[in-house]
Amino acid sequence: MRVPTIEEVSIRSGLSVRSMYRYFTDIQELSDEVVRLVQDEARAISTLPDPAGISLAERVEAIARLRVSLYEVVKGTFLANAARLIVSGESQPAGAAIRAQMLRQFSNQFAQELLPLNETERRCAIESGQALCTMEFVDILMRWRSMTADEAVETIKYGLTKILTAV
């Protein structure tokens, strides 16, 4: 995937190149602002129910639906940033923050299933569960495997349930 130029963005947006440069000094600044706006939108839908008193199935459903919903919100910027990282080789601190938040969500939602595990089992369960919840995995399911959102949710639910009930 190729990173578009500011000229290509201006054509696609219907704004003149001059207008684009009035608001953004370069494609990097434009990209950063788009990412910020999408992250704000993603944060607004990133809440999970309190895990106390709800079943494992309900918690698995909630986290699977959240991850697919987030993918649908961030898909465009996810793909653009993936392309930018390939071209530039730079790392994204925002990506690390998102992964850290995902770890906290996963660990909080499934604390009662993770608590009785030894350190190795817990690490394996968390790593496996996180892998199923990454934007990269949801992208594979929806873009490359052509699954609907509901099919992707069911696939993630199946994997998480197997991981969390197998240990």
Backbone torsions as a table, in degrees:
resi	resn	phi	psi	omega
1	MET	NA	137.8	-176.1
2	ARG	-102.9	142.7	176.8
3	VAL	-80.9	128.6	-179.1
4	PRO	-72.4	155.8	174.5
5	THR	-84.5	165.7	178.0
6	ILE	-65.7	-29.9	177.3
7	GLU	-65.2	-42.5	178.5
8	GLU	-66.0	-38.3	177.7
9	VAL	-64.6	-40.4	-179.0
10	SER	-64.6	-40.6	177.7
11	ILE	-62.6	-47.3	-177.4
12	ARG	-66.8	-33.9	-178.0
13	SER	-83.6	-17.1	-177.5
14	GLY	85.6	4.6	176.7
15	LEU	-96.5	151.8	177.5
16	SER	-72.9	158.1	177.2
17	VAL	-59.9	-39.5	179.2
18	ARG	-59.9	-43.1	178.1
19	SER	-64.0	-39.9	179.2
20	MET	-60.8	-45.0	-179.0
21	TYR	-72.0	-18.7	175.5
22	ARG	-67.1	-34.6	-177.2
23	TYR	-99.3	-26.9	-175.6
24	PHE	-134.8	134.7	-178.4
25	THR	-76.3	-27.7	179.9
26	ASP	-161.4	178.7	-177.7
27	ILE	-64.7	-31.0	178.5
28	GLN	-62.9	-46.5	179.8
29	GLU	-64.4	-41.5	176.4
30	LEU	-60.8	-47.1	-179.9
31	SER	-61.2	-43.3	179.4
32	ASP	-61.3	-39.8	179.7
33	GLU	-68.7	-40.5	176.9
34	VAL	-62.4	-44.5	178.6
35	VAL	-60.3	-43.5	179.3
36	ARG	-60.5	-45.4	179.6
37	LEU	-63.8	-42.0	179.2
38	VAL	-67.6	-39.6	177.5
39	GLN	-61.8	-38.9	176.7
40	ASP	-61.9	-44.2	178.6
41	GLU	-64.2	-41.4	179.8
42	ALA	-65.1	-41.2	178.4
43	ARG	-59.6	-35.6	-177.4
44	ALA	-65.6	-24.9	-179.1
45	ILE	-109.8	9.5	-172.5
46	SER	-91.1	28.5	179.6
47	THR	-99.1	142.6	176.7
48	LEU	-115.3	154.4	178.1
49	PRO	-67.1	155.7	174.7
50	ASP	-61.5	124.6	-175.4
51	PRO	-68.7	-15.3	-178.3
52	ALA	-65.7	126.9	174.2
53	GLY	80.8	3.8	175.5
54	ILE	-115.8	152.2	-173.1
55	SER	-71.1	163.0	174.8
56	LEU	-57.3	-44.0	-178.9
57	ALA	-59.5	-40.9	179.4
58	GLU	-68.3	-38.4	179.0
59	ARG	-69.0	-40.3	177.5
60	VAL	-63.5	-44.9	178.1
61	GLU	-58.3	-46.3	-177.2
62	ALA	-62.1	-45.3	-177.3
63	ILE	-72.2	-35.8	178.0
64	ALA	-65.5	-45.2	179.0
65	ARG	-64.0	-40.3	178.7
66	LEU	-60.7	-47.9	-177.2
67	ARG	-63.1	-40.8	178.7
68	VAL	-69.0	-39.9	177.2
69	SER	-62.9	-42.6	177.1
70	LEU	-61.2	-42.6	178.9
71	TYR	-58.7	-43.5	-178.6
72	GLU	-63.5	-31.8	177.9
73	VAL	-75.7	-43.1	-171.3
74	VAL	-99.5	3.0	-172.9
75	LYS	-50.8	-49.6	-177.9
76	GLY	-61.1	-46.2	-179.9
77	THR	-73.5	-31.3	175.8
78	PHE	-59.7	-48.2	-178.8
79	LEU	-67.6	-41.2	179.1
80	ALA	-64.7	-41.8	179.2
81	ASN	-68.4	-36.1	176.1
82	ALA	-60.2	-43.2	178.7
83	ALA	-64.8	-42.4	-179.2
84	ARG	-63.8	-39.6	179.3
85	LEU	-65.5	-38.4	178.7
86	ILE	-64.5	-43.5	-177.7
87	VAL	-70.6	-44.7	-172.1
88	SER	-93.9	-25.4	-177.1
89	GLY	76.4	5.6	-178.3
90	GLU	-79.3	155.9	176.3
91	SER	-95.8	160.0	-178.0
92	GLN	-115.3	108.7	176.5
93	PRO	-59.3	-33.3	179.4
94	ALA	-62.1	-37.0	178.1
95	GLY	-62.9	-39.9	177.8
96	ALA	-65.7	-38.8	178.5
97	ALA	-66.0	-39.1	178.9
98	ILE	-65.9	-42.8	178.6
99	ARG	-64.2	-37.7	177.8
100	ALA	-65.1	-40.7	177.2
101	GLN	-64.2	-41.3	178.8
102	MET	-62.2	-40.3	177.5
103	LEU	-61.1	-44.9	178.5
104	ARG	-62.4	-44.3	179.1
105	GLN	-60.9	-48.3	-177.4
106	PHE	-62.6	-48.4	-178.5
107	SER	-62.9	-37.9	179.0
108	ASN	-70.1	-45.5	-177.3
109	GLN	-64.8	-32.9	-173.4
110	PHE	-118.1	26.6	-178.4
111	ALA	-57.1	-42.0	-177.1
112	GLN	-67.7	-28.4	176.3
113	GLU	-80.8	-30.5	-177.3
114	LEU	-83.3	-29.6	-174.7
115	LEU	-55.2	-46.0	-177.0
116	PRO	-74.5	-6.2	-176.0
117	LEU	-79.8	151.1	172.0
118	ASN	-74.2	171.1	-173.7
119	GLU	-57.4	-43.2	-178.9
120	THR	-66.0	-46.3	179.1
121	GLU	-62.6	-41.8	179.7
122	ARG	-62.3	-47.1	179.3
123	ARG	-59.8	-44.8	179.6
124	CYS	-64.0	-42.3	179.3
125	ALA	-64.2	-43.7	-179.8
126	ILE	-66.1	-46.5	-179.7
127	GLU	-62.3	-43.2	179.5
128	SER	-65.8	-44.4	179.2
129	GLY	-63.7	-41.9	178.1
130	GLN	-63.8	-39.2	179.8
131	ALA	-58.9	-39.3	179.3
132	LEU	-70.1	-20.0	-175.2
133	CYS	-103.1	3.4	-179.0
134	THR	-74.1	155.3	175.2
135	MET	-62.1	-33.5	179.5
136	GLU	-62.2	-42.7	180.0
137	PHE	-68.3	-43.4	178.2
138	VAL	-62.6	-38.4	177.3
139	ASP	-61.6	-43.0	177.7
140	ILE	-59.6	-46.6	-178.5
141	LEU	-62.6	-47.8	-171.5
142	MET	-86.1	-38.8	-176.7
143	ARG	-90.5	-45.8	-175.1
144	TRP	-87.7	-32.8	178.1
145	ARG	-96.4	-3.3	177.5
146	SER	57.7	36.5	177.2
147	MET	-81.4	150.9	170.7
148	THR	-75.4	169.7	177.2
149	ALA	-59.6	-43.1	179.9
150	ASP	-64.0	-38.9	178.0
151	GLU	-66.1	-39.8	177.8
152	ALA	-64.5	-42.0	177.7
153	VAL	-59.6	-46.2	-179.0
154	GLU	-62.5	-39.3	178.9
155	THR	-64.2	-45.8	179.2
156	ILE	-64.9	-43.3	178.8
157	LYS	-59.1	-43.7	-179.8
158	TYR	-59.9	-49.8	-178.8
159	GLY	-62.9	-46.1	179.8
160	LEU	-62.6	-42.0	179.5
161	THR	-61.7	-43.7	178.1
162	LYS	-61.3	-44.4	-179.2
163	ILE	-64.0	-46.5	-173.1
164	LEU	-79.2	-16.9	178.7
165	THR	-105.5	-8.6	-177.5
166	ALA	-84.0	-20.4	-175.2
167	VAL	-98.1	NA	NA
